[in-house]
Amino acid sequence: MLVAFSIAPTVGAEDGSVSEAVAAAVKVVRDSGLPNETTSMFTTIEGEWDEVMAVVKQAVDVVSAVSPRTSLVLKADIRPGWDGQLTAKVERVEQILAQE
């Protein structure tokens, strides 16, 4: 499965930045060893349901440790039996675009 998610504390630094808390959450994802990708808006992680959701929970926990309230946006692509879709889905689209 693929899970794209965004976590943010409702209270950031004095300048309104949430970068440090977000970096802590991304570190949890990267330390998990699961395939992942971070963009400006979301982090996407690939794996089995229980392992992916455990990582999302750990990431939420590190952000919640620095803020009394935490926002989580999550989107999942649940497709049993398919691996490597973090890159394969994009590659299929790129192949179609290259044919044009």
JOUR-V328792 format. One record per backbone hydrogen bond with DSSP energy under -0.5 kcal/mol. CO is the residue of the C=O (numbers start at 1). NH is the residue of the N-H. If there is no record, write none. Layout:
co: (CO/CO)
nh: (NH/NH)
//
This chain:
co: (1/2/3/3/4/5/6/8/10/13/17/18/19/20/21/22/23/24/25/26/27/28/29/29/30/35/37/42/43/44/45/48/49/50/51/52/53/54/55/56/57/58/59/60/61/63/64/69/71/73/75/76/77/77/79/81/84/84/85/87/88/89/90/91/92/93/94/95/96/96/97)
nh: (47/77/5/45/75/43/73/71/12/16/13/22/23/24/25/26/27/28/29/30/31/32/32/33/33/46/44/39/5/37/3/52/53/54/55/56/57/58/59/60/61/62/63/64/65/66/67/10/8/6/4/78/2/79/82/83/87/88/89/91/92/93/94/95/96/97/98/99/99/100/100)
//
